[in-house]
């Protein structure tokens, strides 16, 4: 790939929560666009996180480098301010104070999400732990890394969420976490705009993450076999699709026009022209309008 096709050459990015899923997809595609990418999370070759998944930050960093960027794995628990402060100091020291893109993709809330019970029947500690894991980590990470962007008067913050409307997501703590992340983008955008830094939220559609593939008992190579179990899976997308959306935003000199907005892969592909890994352009909102609206109601207008 030529330099012209690597628009993020020389740029520095941090993908917090880049071990797997959407975070991994974003990290790899930022690397494919030429960026140096710090990949952070708790799952590393030194030991797994409490999720017990096999993916590691080192594997993601290797994929970043293989794609054409420079992947740097750093084991960080983003719930611990002292570890995030040390990470920010390391980036500043190694990159001469430069940080161009911050992607807040820390999640890890799947084992904590209760889809079966209303609030008054849920385990309160479990729900509050979900909020600390999925929201406080984003606040902590921004707190210590935003000064690098503000000092240079440019940059992009991306908050990865689920859904870009006010529609209820089916479980109170899950919904509160995902909608709070959107509000974090709105609030950061307001405070960062005078400093030339943009902040947006972004959602994928039906994400074909490692965990989702495992749930259906398939791999990326044979994922279509799971369509029989869930016809909507035919309209799913890989983490690379989300990654290419973020890379397009990061390379857009006019991204400030989008600051404060909740965006989606299904809108951005039309504007930027990127495709999924297989060359398709999944549009889950269009599928929802065609096949799910009668059962679940409209998605709603973007926030």
MARNUKE-724717 format. One line per field, with one value per residue: residue in three letters; z, x, y of N, C-alpha, C in turn. Coordinates in nm, 2 decimals, m for minus. Example, Ala and Ser with C-alpha at 12.3 -4.5 7.8 and 13.67 -1.06 7.14 Angstrom:
aa	ALA/SER
n_c3	0.78/0.71
n_c1	1.32/1.28
n_c2	m0.57/m0.22
ca_c3	0.78/0.71
ca_c1	1.23/1.37
ca_c2	m0.45/m0.11
c_c3	0.78/0.79
c_c1	1.32/1.29
c_c2	m0.33/0.00
//
This chain:
aa	UNK/UNK/UNK/UNK/UNK/UNK/UNK/UNK/UNK/UNK/UNK/UNK/UNK/UNK/UNK/UNK/UNK/UNK/UNK/UNK/UNK/UNK/UNK/UNK/UNK/UNK/UNK/UNK/UNK/UNK/UNK/UNK/UNK/UNK/UNK/UNK/UNK/UNK/UNK/UNK/UNK/UNK/UNK/UNK/UNK/UNK/UNK/UNK/UNK/UNK/UNK/UNK/UNK/UNK/UNK/UNK/UNK/UNK/UNK/UNK/UNK/UNK/UNK/UNK/UNK/UNK/UNK/UNK/UNK/UNK/UNK/UNK/UNK/UNK/UNK/UNK/UNK/UNK/UNK/UNK/UNK/UNK/UNK/UNK/UNK/UNK/UNK/UNK/UNK/UNK/UNK/UNK/UNK/UNK/UNK/UNK/UNK/UNK/UNK/UNK/UNK/UNK/UNK/UNK/UNK/UNK/UNK/UNK/UNK/UNK/UNK/UNK/UNK/UNK/UNK/UNK/UNK/UNK/UNK/UNK/UNK/UNK/UNK/UNK/UNK/UNK/UNK/UNK/UNK/UNK/UNK/UNK/UNK/UNK/UNK/UNK/UNK/UNK/UNK/UNK/UNK/UNK/UNK/UNK/UNK/UNK/UNK/UNK/UNK/UNK/UNK/UNK/UNK/UNK/UNK/UNK/UNK/UNK/UNK/UNK/UNK/UNK/UNK/UNK/UNK/UNK/UNK/UNK/UNK/UNK/UNK/UNK/UNK/UNK/UNK/UNK/UNK/UNK/UNK/UNK/UNK/UNK/UNK/UNK/UNK/UNK/UNK/UNK/UNK/UNK/UNK/UNK/UNK/UNK/UNK/UNK/UNK/UNK/UNK/UNK/UNK/UNK/UNK/UNK/UNK/UNK/UNK/UNK/UNK/UNK/UNK/UNK/UNK/UNK/UNK/UNK/UNK/UNK/UNK/UNK/UNK/UNK/UNK/UNK/UNK/UNK/UNK/UNK/UNK/UNK/UNK/UNK/UNK/UNK/UNK/UNK/UNK/UNK/UNK/UNK/UNK/UNK/UNK/UNK/UNK/UNK/UNK/UNK/UNK/UNK/UNK/UNK/UNK/UNK/UNK/UNK/UNK/UNK/UNK/UNK/UNK/UNK/UNK/UNK/UNK/UNK/UNK/UNK/UNK/UNK/UNK/UNK/UNK/UNK/UNK/UNK/UNK/UNK/UNK/UNK/UNK/UNK/UNK/UNK/UNK/UNK/UNK/UNK/UNK/UNK/UNK/UNK/UNK/UNK/UNK/UNK/UNK/UNK/UNK/UNK/UNK/UNK/UNK
n_c3	0.00/m0.08/0.04/m0.01/0.02/0.29/0.49/0.76/0.83/1.04/1.24/1.58/1.77/2.03/2.13/2.36/2.52/2.32/2.28/2.16/1.95/1.85/1.93/1.86/1.58/1.51/1.59/1.42/1.17/1.19/1.20/0.94/0.80/0.84/1.10/1.42/1.68/2.01/2.19/2.43/2.73/2.95/2.90/2.83/2.72/2.95/3.12/3.16/3.15/3.37/3.20/3.07/2.81/2.50/2.35/2.31/2.40/2.28/2.05/1.90/1.86/1.70/1.47/1.40/1.32/1.12/0.93/0.84/1.01/1.32/1.60/1.94/2.23/2.55/2.87/3.06/3.31/3.28/3.47/3.68/3.78/3.83/3.66/3.41/3.40/3.40/3.15/2.98/3.03/2.93/2.65/2.59/2.64/2.46/2.21/2.17/2.29/2.14/2.05/1.84/1.80/2.01/2.11/2.29/2.38/2.58/2.73/2.82/2.95/2.90/3.06/3.29/3.22/3.26/3.10/3.16/3.37/3.53/3.67/3.95/4.02/3.98/4.04/4.23/4.28/4.07/3.85/3.90/3.89/3.62/3.51/3.62/3.48/3.21/3.17/3.36/3.31/3.06/3.12/3.29/3.12/2.93/3.09/3.15/2.90/2.72/2.77/2.61/2.35/2.36/2.41/2.17/2.00/1.83/1.72/1.77/1.94/2.00/2.10/2.15/2.11/2.14/1.93/1.81/1.88/2.09/2.16/2.38/2.50/2.61/2.86/3.17/3.30/3.10/2.89/3.01/3.03/2.76/2.65/2.81/2.73/2.48/2.56/2.69/2.47/2.36/2.57/2.59/2.34/2.35/2.54/2.42/2.17/2.16/2.15/1.92/1.90/1.81/1.91/1.90/1.90/1.81/1.65/1.57/1.35/1.36/1.51/1.42/1.62/1.80/2.02/1.95/1.73/1.85/2.01/1.82/1.74/1.52/1.28/1.14/0.89/0.82/0.88/0.77/0.81/1.04/0.99/0.95/1.21/1.30/1.11/1.08/1.12/0.87/0.80/0.94/1.04/1.02/1.27/1.13/0.96/1.13/1.22/0.98/0.94/1.16/1.10/0.86/0.96/1.12/0.93/0.80/0.72/0.78/1.00/1.23/1.18/1.25/1.52/1.84/1.76/1.73/1.56/1.29/1.15/0.93/0.83/0.77/0.58/0.34/0.31/0.31/0.16/0.22/0.26/0.40/0.52/0.33/0.10/0.09/0.18/0.46/0.60/0.87/0.97/0.75/0.71/0.95/0.92/0.72/0.81/1.09/1.21/1.25/1.46/1.66/1.66/1.54/1.49/1.56/1.56/1.50/1.78
n_c1	0.09/0.06/0.19/0.00/m0.23/m0.22/m0.34/m0.31/m0.04/0.23/0.06/m0.06/m0.23/m0.45/m0.61/m0.82/m0.91/m0.87/m0.84/m1.01/m1.30/m1.49/m1.30/m1.05/m1.09/m1.09/m0.84/m0.67/m0.75/m0.68/m0.41/m0.37/m0.42/m0.19/m0.12/0.05/m0.03/m0.14/m0.23/m0.45/m0.55/m0.68/m0.63/m0.36/m0.05/0.08/m0.12/m0.47/m0.78/m1.06/m1.26/m1.18/m1.13/m0.95/m0.82/m0.56/m0.38/m0.14/m0.16/m0.34/m0.18/0.02/m0.13/m0.19/0.06/0.12/m0.07/0.03/0.08/0.21/0.21/0.16/0.15/0.01/m0.04/m0.31/m0.53/m0.81/m0.98/m0.83/m0.70/m0.42/m0.28/m0.37/m0.29/m0.01/0.01/m0.06/0.15/0.36/0.30/0.32/0.60/0.72/0.62/0.67/0.49/0.26/m0.07/m0.31/m0.55/m0.80/m0.96/m1.22/m1.30/m1.34/m1.51/m1.63/m1.86/m2.04/m2.06/m2.18/m2.43/m2.77/m3.03/m3.27/m3.43/m3.62/m3.51/m3.56/m3.54/m3.28/m2.93/m2.78/m2.51/m2.38/m2.49/m2.40/m2.12/m2.10/m2.15/m1.93/m1.73/m1.78/m1.83/m1.71/m1.44/m1.40/m1.43/m1.21/m0.99/m1.01/m0.97/m0.69/m0.57/m0.66/m0.53/m0.30/m0.40/m0.53/m0.32/m0.19/m0.38/m0.55/m0.71/m0.90/m1.16/m1.31/m1.60/m1.70/m2.00/m2.33/m2.58/m2.73/m2.94/m3.22/m3.35/m3.47/m3.25/m3.31/m3.21/m3.17/m2.92/m2.74/m2.84/m2.81/m2.54/m2.45/m2.59/m2.49/m2.23/m2.26/m2.34/m2.11/m1.95/m2.09/m2.06/m1.78/m1.72/m1.83/m1.66/m1.42/m1.42/m1.34/m1.07/m1.00/m1.04/m1.22/m1.50/m1.68/m1.95/m1.98/m2.15/m2.15/m2.33/m2.49/m2.26/m2.00/m1.83/m1.56/m1.67/m1.94/m1.93/m1.85/m2.07/m2.26/m2.14/m1.96/m1.71/m1.52/m1.47/m1.68/m1.92/m2.17/m2.32/m2.45/m2.67/m2.91/m2.99/m3.03/m3.18/m3.13/m2.86/m2.74/m2.71/m2.50/m2.19/m1.83/m1.57/m1.38/m1.52/m1.63/m1.38/m1.28/m1.46/m1.39/m1.13/m1.17/m1.30/m1.09/m0.91/m1.03/m1.02/m1.22/m1.35/m1.43/m1.68/m1.85/m1.84/m1.96/m2.17/m2.37/m2.28/m2.29/m2.19/m2.35/m2.43/m2.20/m2.06/m2.18/m2.10/m1.82/m1.74/m1.62/m1.58/m1.68/m1.48/m1.52/m1.59/m1.85/m2.12/m2.26/m2.58/m2.73/m2.94/m3.10/m3.18/m3.32/m3.54/m3.67/m3.72/m3.75/m3.89/m4.17/m4.19/m4.02/m4.04/m3.95/m3.60/m3.55/m3.45/m3.12/m2.91
n_c2	m0.12/0.22/0.54/0.73/0.58/0.53/0.71/0.78/0.77/0.83/0.92/0.89/0.66/0.55/0.26/0.18/m0.10/m0.28/m0.55/m0.75/m0.81/m0.52/m0.33/m0.45/m0.47/m0.20/m0.11/m0.26/m0.17/0.10/0.07/m0.04/0.19/0.32/0.41/0.44/0.24/0.21/m0.06/m0.15/m0.32/m0.58/m0.85/m1.04/m1.18/m1.22/m1.30/m1.38/m1.18/m1.14/m1.23/m1.46/m1.51/m1.61/m1.43/m1.18/m0.87/m0.86/m1.02/m0.86/m0.63/m0.74/m0.80/m0.54/m0.44/m0.62/m0.54/m0.31/m0.09/0.02/m0.17/m0.15/m0.32/m0.27/m0.36/m0.27/m0.19/m0.02/0.07/0.15/0.44/0.51/0.34/0.41/0.68/0.63/0.51/0.72/0.89/0.74/0.72/1.00/1.03/0.86/0.93/1.20/1.37/1.33/1.24/1.14/1.01/0.89/0.60/0.49/0.20/0.01/m0.25/m0.54/m0.61/m0.82/m1.06/m0.95/m0.85/m0.87/m1.00/m1.09/m0.99/m0.73/m0.41/m0.41/m0.67/m0.74/m0.82/m0.59/m0.51/m0.64/m0.50/m0.24/m0.28/m0.34/m0.08/0.06/m0.08/m0.03/0.24/0.42/0.35/0.47/0.74/0.77/0.71/0.91/1.13/1.13/1.12/1.31/1.57/1.55/1.58/1.83/2.00/2.00/2.10/1.95/1.65/1.34/1.19/0.88/0.72/0.41/0.24/0.09/0.11/0.42/0.57/0.69/0.46/0.21/m0.05/m0.30/m0.40/m0.27/m0.18/m0.23/m0.07/0.18/0.20/0.20/0.42/0.61/0.63/0.75/1.00/1.08/1.13/1.35/1.54/1.56/1.66/1.91/2.04/2.01/2.13/2.41/2.37/2.25/1.98/1.69/1.49/1.19/0.95/0.61/0.34/m0.01/m0.24/m0.54/m0.71/m0.92/m1.05/m1.22/m1.35/m1.36/m1.52/m1.76/m1.80/m1.88/m2.11/m2.11/m2.01/m1.73/m1.81/m1.99/m1.86/m1.81/m2.04/m2.01/m1.87/m2.01/m2.05/m1.79/m1.58/m1.30/m1.28/m1.29/m1.03/m0.93/m0.78/m0.75/m0.69/m0.54/m0.37/m0.17/m0.08/0.03/0.24/0.41/0.46/0.61/0.83/0.93/1.01/1.21/1.54/1.72/1.64/1.77/1.88/1.68/1.65/1.57/1.41/1.11/0.84/0.58/0.27/0.21/0.45/0.59/0.44/0.50/0.77/0.76/0.54/0.30/m0.06/m0.38/m0.66/m0.85/m0.72/m0.63/m0.41/m0.39/m0.29/m0.24/m0.09/m0.05/m0.31/m0.35/m0.17/m0.30/m0.57/m0.59/m0.38/m0.40/m0.58/m0.48/m0.21/0.12/0.22/0.47/0.83/0.94/1.02
ca_c3	0.00/m0.09/0.14/m0.03/0.07/0.43/0.53/0.90/0.85/1.13/1.34/1.69/1.83/2.15/2.14/2.49/2.50/2.18/2.28/2.08/1.90/1.78/1.96/1.78/1.44/1.50/1.60/1.30/1.05/1.20/1.15/0.79/0.74/0.87/1.23/1.54/1.76/2.14/2.21/2.57/2.78/3.06/2.85/2.77/2.73/3.09/3.20/3.11/3.23/3.43/3.10/3.04/2.66/2.46/2.27/2.39/2.34/2.19/1.92/1.83/1.82/1.59/1.36/1.36/1.25/0.99/0.84/0.79/1.11/1.43/1.71/2.07/2.34/2.69/2.96/3.14/3.37/3.27/3.60/3.78/3.74/3.83/3.54/3.29/3.41/3.35/3.01/2.91/3.04/2.84/2.52/2.58/2.63/2.34/2.09/2.18/2.33/2.03/2.05/1.75/1.81/2.13/2.09/2.41/2.34/2.69/2.75/2.92/3.03/2.87/3.18/3.39/3.17/3.29/3.00/3.19/3.48/3.55/3.77/4.09/4.05/3.94/4.14/4.23/4.27/3.94/3.76/3.93/3.83/3.47/3.49/3.64/3.38/3.08/3.17/3.44/3.24/2.95/3.18/3.34/3.01/2.87/3.18/3.15/2.77/2.65/2.77/2.50/2.23/2.39/2.40/2.03/1.93/1.73/1.76/1.76/2.04/1.95/2.20/2.09/2.18/2.08/1.89/1.81/1.91/2.23/2.18/2.49/2.46/2.66/2.99/3.22/3.32/2.96/2.82/3.08/3.00/2.62/2.63/2.88/2.64/2.38/2.63/2.71/2.34/2.35/2.67/2.55/2.22/2.40/2.61/2.34/2.05/2.15/2.14/1.79/1.91/1.79/1.98/1.84/1.94/1.69/1.68/1.46/1.34/1.42/1.51/1.42/1.71/1.83/2.12/1.88/1.65/1.94/2.05/1.72/1.71/1.38/1.27/1.04/0.76/0.79/0.96/0.71/0.85/1.15/0.94/0.97/1.35/1.32/0.98/1.09/1.11/0.73/0.78/1.04/0.99/1.09/1.33/1.03/0.91/1.23/1.21/0.86/0.97/1.25/1.02/0.77/1.04/1.17/0.82/0.74/0.77/0.82/1.10/1.33/1.15/1.31/1.66/1.92/1.70/1.75/1.42/1.28/1.03/0.82/0.76/0.73/0.46/0.23/0.29/0.29/0.05/0.27/0.26/0.50/0.48/0.21/m0.01/0.10/0.27/0.54/0.65/0.96/0.99/0.64/0.74/1.06/0.87/0.64/0.87/1.24/1.26/1.29/1.59/1.77/1.64/1.47/1.56/1.61/1.50/1.57/1.88
ca_c1	0.00/0.14/0.17/m0.13/m0.34/m0.21/m0.36/m0.27/0.10/0.28/m0.04/m0.06/m0.37/m0.47/m0.74/m0.84/m1.00/m0.84/m0.80/m1.09/m1.42/m1.48/m1.17/m0.95/m1.11/m1.05/m0.69/m0.61/m0.77/m0.60/m0.28/m0.38/m0.41/m0.05/m0.10/0.11/m0.15/m0.12/m0.34/m0.45/m0.65/m0.63/m0.59/m0.23/0.03/0.11/m0.23/m0.60/m0.86/m1.16/m1.35/m1.14/m1.12/m0.82/m0.75/m0.46/m0.34/m0.02/m0.21/m0.40/m0.07/0.08/m0.21/m0.18/0.19/0.10/m0.16/0.11/0.11/0.30/0.13/0.23/0.06/0.04/m0.14/m0.37/m0.67/m0.86/m1.05/m0.73/m0.64/m0.28/m0.23/m0.40/m0.19/0.12/0.00/m0.06/0.29/0.44/0.27/0.38/0.74/0.76/0.57/0.70/0.36/0.16/m0.18/m0.40/m0.68/m0.83/m1.07/m1.26/m1.37/m1.35/m1.65/m1.62/m1.98/m2.13/m2.10/m2.25/m2.56/m2.89/m3.13/m3.40/m3.50/m3.62/m3.41/m3.59/m3.51/m3.14/m2.83/m2.74/m2.37/m2.34/m2.52/m2.31/m1.99/m2.11/m2.13/m1.79/m1.64/m1.82/m1.85/m1.60/m1.32/m1.39/m1.40/m1.07/m0.90/m1.01/m0.91/m0.55/m0.51/m0.71/m0.44/m0.21/m0.46/m0.55/m0.19/m0.15/m0.49/m0.61/m0.73/m1.03/m1.20/m1.42/m1.66/m1.77/m2.13/m2.43/m2.70/m2.71/m3.07/m3.26/m3.43/m3.43/m3.17/m3.35/m3.17/m3.15/m2.78/m2.67/m2.89/m2.75/m2.39/m2.43/m2.64/m2.40/m2.11/m2.29/m2.34/m1.97/m1.90/m2.15/m2.00/m1.64/m1.72/m1.86/m1.55/m1.30/m1.44/m1.26/m0.93/m0.98/m1.05/m1.35/m1.54/m1.80/m1.98/m2.00/m2.20/m2.16/m2.46/m2.49/m2.12/m1.96/m1.71/m1.52/m1.77/m2.07/m1.91/m1.85/m2.21/m2.33/m2.06/m1.90/m1.59/m1.54/m1.47/m1.81/m2.02/m2.30/m2.39/m2.53/m2.79/m3.02/m3.03/m3.08/m3.17/m3.07/m2.71/m2.70/m2.68/m2.40/m2.07/m1.71/m1.51/m1.31/m1.62/m1.63/m1.25/m1.27/m1.54/m1.31/m1.01/m1.21/m1.32/m0.96/m0.84/m1.11/m0.98/m1.33/m1.42/m1.49/m1.82/m1.93/m1.82/m2.08/m2.28/m2.37/m2.27/m2.30/m2.13/m2.45/m2.44/m2.07/m2.01/m2.23/m2.02/m1.68/m1.72/m1.55/m1.65/m1.64/m1.37/m1.55/m1.63/m1.99/m2.15/m2.38/m2.66/m2.83/m3.05/m3.19/m3.24/m3.42/m3.65/m3.74/m3.75/m3.76/m3.96/m4.30/m4.18/m3.95/m4.06/m3.84/m3.48/m3.55/m3.36/m2.99/m2.90
ca_c2	0.00/0.34/0.63/0.79/0.49/0.52/0.85/0.80/0.75/0.94/0.95/0.80/0.62/0.46/0.19/0.13/m0.21/m0.33/m0.70/m0.83/m0.75/m0.40/m0.27/m0.51/m0.43/m0.06/m0.11/m0.32/m0.08/0.22/0.02/m0.05/0.32/0.36/0.46/0.37/0.21/0.15/m0.15/m0.18/m0.41/m0.66/m0.98/m1.04/m1.30/m1.24/m1.36/m1.34/m1.10/m1.22/m1.28/m1.60/m1.53/m1.64/m1.32/m1.09/m0.74/m0.88/m1.07/m0.75/m0.55/m0.81/m0.78/m0.40/m0.43/m0.70/m0.46/m0.19/0.01/m0.02/m0.21/m0.15/m0.36/m0.23/m0.42/m0.17/m0.20/0.11/0.11/0.20/0.57/0.51/0.26/0.50/0.79/0.58/0.49/0.85/0.94/0.66/0.77/1.13/1.02/0.78/0.99/1.34/1.43/1.32/1.15/1.19/0.94/0.81/0.52/0.43/0.08/m0.08/m0.30/m0.65/m0.62/m0.93/m1.15/m0.88/m0.81/m0.95/m0.97/m1.16/m0.94/m0.58/m0.35/m0.44/m0.81/m0.76/m0.81/m0.45/m0.51/m0.68/m0.39/m0.13/m0.32/m0.32/0.06/0.09/m0.13/0.02/0.39/0.48/0.33/0.56/0.87/0.77/0.71/1.04/1.23/1.14/1.13/1.43/1.68/1.54/1.64/1.97/2.07/2.02/2.16/1.87/1.51/1.28/1.09/0.80/0.64/0.29/0.21/0.00/0.19/0.56/0.64/0.68/0.34/0.12/m0.16/m0.43/m0.43/m0.13/m0.14/m0.23/0.05/0.30/0.20/0.23/0.55/0.70/0.65/0.85/1.13/1.11/1.19/1.48/1.63/1.58/1.74/2.05/2.09/2.00/2.20/2.53/2.33/2.19/1.83/1.63/1.37/1.13/0.81/0.53/0.20/m0.10/m0.30/m0.68/m0.73/m1.06/m1.06/m1.35/m1.40/m1.39/m1.64/m1.87/m1.83/m1.95/m2.23/m2.10/m1.92/m1.63/m1.88/m2.06/m1.79/m1.82/m2.16/m1.98/m1.79/m2.09/m2.03/m1.66/m1.52/m1.16/m1.29/m1.27/m0.89/m0.89/m0.72/m0.79/m0.58/m0.46/m0.26/m0.07/m0.02/0.12/0.36/0.49/0.51/0.71/0.95/0.98/1.06/1.32/1.67/1.79/1.56/1.86/1.90/1.57/1.65/1.57/1.33/0.96/0.79/0.44/0.22/0.21/0.58/0.63/0.37/0.58/0.89/0.74/0.44/0.18/m0.19/m0.48/m0.74/m0.93/m0.63/m0.59/m0.29/m0.42/m0.18/m0.30/0.00/m0.08/m0.44/m0.33/m0.11/m0.40/m0.69/m0.59/m0.27/m0.44/m0.65/m0.41/m0.07/0.19/0.24/0.61/0.92/0.94/1.12
c_c3	0.00/0.02/0.12/0.02/0.22/0.49/0.68/0.93/0.93/1.24/1.46/1.75/1.95/2.14/2.27/2.48/2.36/2.17/2.18/2.02/1.82/1.80/1.87/1.63/1.42/1.50/1.48/1.18/1.07/1.16/1.00/0.73/0.78/1.01/1.32/1.64/1.90/2.16/2.36/2.61/2.89/3.02/2.78/2.78/2.87/3.18/3.14/3.20/3.30/3.33/3.06/2.89/2.62/2.40/2.37/2.32/2.24/2.06/1.84/1.78/1.70/1.46/1.31/1.27/1.12/0.89/0.79/0.89/1.21/1.56/1.84/2.18/2.47/2.78/3.06/3.19/3.37/3.38/3.70/3.73/3.73/3.71/3.41/3.29/3.36/3.20/2.93/2.92/2.95/2.69/2.49/2.56/2.50/2.21/2.09/2.20/2.24/2.06/1.96/1.76/1.94/2.10/2.23/2.38/2.46/2.71/2.86/3.00/3.00/2.99/3.29/3.35/3.20/3.20/3.04/3.29/3.48/3.66/3.91/4.13/4.01/4.06/4.13/4.21/4.13/3.84/3.78/3.88/3.68/3.44/3.51/3.53/3.25/3.06/3.24/3.37/3.13/3.01/3.23/3.23/2.95/2.96/3.17/3.01/2.69/2.66/2.66/2.37/2.25/2.37/2.26/1.94/1.82/1.78/1.74/1.87/1.99/2.07/2.13/2.17/2.10/2.05/1.90/1.82/2.05/2.26/2.30/2.44/2.52/2.80/3.05/3.24/3.18/2.89/2.88/3.04/2.85/2.59/2.70/2.80/2.53/2.44/2.66/2.58/2.33/2.44/2.63/2.43/2.26/2.46/2.52/2.22/2.05/2.13/2.01/1.79/1.89/1.88/1.93/1.91/1.81/1.73/1.55/1.45/1.42/1.41/1.52/1.49/1.74/1.93/2.05/1.79/1.73/1.99/1.95/1.68/1.57/1.39/1.16/0.90/0.72/0.86/0.91/0.75/0.97/1.11/0.96/1.12/1.38/1.18/0.97/1.08/0.97/0.71/0.88/0.97/1.07/1.17/1.24/0.98/1.00/1.23/1.09/0.87/1.06/1.18/0.92/0.84/1.08/1.05/0.75/0.80/0.82/0.93/1.21/1.31/1.21/1.46/1.74/1.87/1.74/1.61/1.42/1.15/0.91/0.76/0.70/0.60/0.33/0.20/0.25/0.19/0.10/0.26/0.37/0.44/0.35/0.09/m0.01/0.18/0.35/0.59/0.74/0.98/0.88/0.66/0.85/1.01/0.78/0.71/1.02/1.29/1.31/1.43/1.70/1.76/1.57/1.55/1.63/1.54/1.57/1.67/1.84
c_c1	0.09/0.11/0.03/m0.25/m0.33/m0.22/m0.32/m0.13/0.15/0.18/m0.02/m0.20/m0.36/m0.61/m0.74/m0.95/m0.99/m0.81/m0.88/m1.21/m1.40/m1.35/m1.06/m0.96/m1.07/m0.90/m0.62/m0.63/m0.70/m0.45/m0.27/m0.37/m0.28/m0.02/m0.01/0.00/m0.11/m0.25/m0.34/m0.57/m0.60/m0.59/m0.46/m0.16/0.08/0.00/m0.36/m0.67/m0.97/m1.26/m1.31/m1.14/m0.98/m0.74/m0.66/m0.43/m0.22/m0.06/m0.27/m0.28/0.00/0.00/m0.21/m0.05/0.18/0.02/m0.09/0.13/0.21/0.22/0.21/0.14/0.11/m0.07/m0.18/m0.51/m0.72/m0.95/m0.96/m0.66/m0.49/m0.22/m0.26/m0.31/m0.05/0.12/0.01/0.09/0.38/0.42/0.34/0.53/0.79/0.72/0.58/0.57/0.25/0.06/m0.28/m0.54/m0.69/m0.96/m1.11/m1.36/m1.38/m1.49/m1.64/m1.75/m2.07/m2.16/m2.18/m2.39/m2.66/m3.00/m3.27/m3.49/m3.51/m3.53/m3.44/m3.57/m3.36/m3.05/m2.77/m2.59/m2.32/m2.37/m2.43/m2.16/m1.99/m2.09/m1.99/m1.70/m1.66/m1.82/m1.73/m1.47/m1.30/m1.36/m1.26/m0.97/m0.90/m0.95/m0.76/m0.49/m0.55/m0.61/m0.33/m0.27/m0.48/m0.43/m0.15/m0.26/m0.55/m0.62/m0.88/m1.05/m1.32/m1.47/m1.74/m1.89/m2.21/m2.56/m2.67/m2.84/m3.10/m3.34/m3.38/m3.36/m3.20/m3.31/m3.12/m3.00/m2.70/m2.71/m2.82/m2.61/m2.38/m2.48/m2.55/m2.27/m2.14/m2.29/m2.20/m1.91/m1.96/m2.08/m1.85/m1.63/m1.74/m1.73/m1.42/m1.30/m1.35/m1.11/m0.90/m0.98/m1.19/m1.38/m1.67/m1.82/m2.00/m2.05/m2.18/m2.30/m2.45/m2.34/m2.08/m1.83/m1.68/m1.62/m1.90/m2.05/m1.91/m1.99/m2.28/m2.25/m2.00/m1.78/m1.62/m1.54/m1.60/m1.93/m2.16/m2.38/m2.48/m2.66/m2.92/m3.08/m3.08/m3.07/m3.11/m2.92/m2.66/m2.66/m2.58/m2.28/m1.95/m1.66/m1.43/m1.40/m1.62/m1.49/m1.23/m1.35/m1.46/m1.19/m1.05/m1.24/m1.18/m0.88/m0.91/m1.07/m1.10/m1.41/m1.49/m1.64/m1.91/m1.92/m1.95/m2.19/m2.26/m2.38/m2.28/m2.23/m2.22/m2.47/m2.30/m2.02/m2.06/m2.15/m1.88/m1.65/m1.65/m1.64/m1.61/m1.53/m1.39/m1.60/m1.77/m2.00/m2.28/m2.45/m2.77/m2.95/m3.15/m3.26/m3.35/m3.55/m3.74/m3.79/m3.79/m3.85/m4.10/m4.30/m4.12/m3.97/m3.94/m3.72/m3.48/m3.44/m3.23/m2.98/m2.80
c_c2	0.12/0.43/0.70/0.71/0.47/0.66/0.88/0.77/0.87/0.97/0.84/0.78/0.54/0.40/0.12/0.02/m0.27/m0.48/m0.78/m0.75/m0.62/m0.33/m0.32/m0.47/m0.29/m0.05/m0.15/m0.23/0.05/0.19/0.01/0.08/0.39/0.41/0.38/0.36/0.14/0.07/m0.19/m0.26/m0.49/m0.80/m0.98/m1.17/m1.33/m1.30/m1.30/m1.24/m1.19/m1.28/m1.42/m1.62/m1.55/m1.53/m1.23/m0.96/m0.76/m0.93/m0.95/m0.66/m0.61/m0.79/m0.63/m0.38/m0.50/m0.62/m0.34/m0.08/m0.04/m0.05/m0.22/m0.19/m0.32/m0.28/m0.31/m0.21/m0.05/0.16/0.16/0.32/0.57/0.44/0.35/0.62/0.75/0.56/0.62/0.91/0.87/0.71/0.91/1.12/0.96/0.85/1.14/1.42/1.42/1.21/1.21/1.13/0.86/0.73/0.45/0.32/m0.03/m0.12/m0.41/m0.67/m0.74/m1.02/m1.08/m0.83/m0.91/m0.91/m1.02/m1.08/m0.79/m0.54/m0.40/m0.59/m0.84/m0.75/m0.67/m0.44/m0.54/m0.57/m0.28/m0.16/m0.31/m0.17/0.11/0.04/m0.07/0.17/0.46/0.47/0.43/0.70/0.88/0.78/0.85/1.15/1.24/1.15/1.25/1.55/1.67/1.60/1.79/2.05/2.09/2.08/2.08/1.73/1.47/1.18/1.02/0.71/0.53/0.25/0.11/0.08/0.34/0.64/0.62/0.55/0.26/m0.01/m0.29/m0.47/m0.30/m0.10/m0.14/m0.10/0.17/0.31/0.25/0.37/0.65/0.73/0.75/0.99/1.17/1.18/1.33/1.58/1.66/1.67/1.89/2.11/2.10/2.09/2.33/2.50/2.25/2.04/1.79/1.51/1.32/1.00/0.74/0.39/0.12/m0.15/m0.44/m0.72/m0.87/m1.07/m1.20/m1.42/m1.44/m1.51/m1.76/m1.90/m1.91/m2.08/m2.23/m2.02/m1.82/m1.70/m1.95/m1.99/m1.80/m1.94/m2.12/m1.90/m1.87/m2.07/m1.89/m1.59/m1.38/m1.16/m1.27/m1.12/m0.84/m0.84/m0.76/m0.67/m0.48/m0.34/m0.14/0.00/0.07/0.25/0.46/0.54/0.62/0.84/1.02/1.05/1.18/1.45/1.76/1.73/1.65/1.89/1.79/1.57/1.65/1.47/1.18/0.90/0.64/0.40/0.23/0.35/0.62/0.56/0.45/0.70/0.86/0.63/0.32/0.06/m0.27/m0.56/m0.82/m0.85/m0.58/m0.47/m0.31/m0.29/m0.23/m0.22/m0.03/m0.21/m0.43/m0.27/m0.21/m0.52/m0.69/m0.48/m0.31/m0.51/m0.56/m0.26/0.00/0.21/0.38/0.70/0.92/1.05/1.23
//
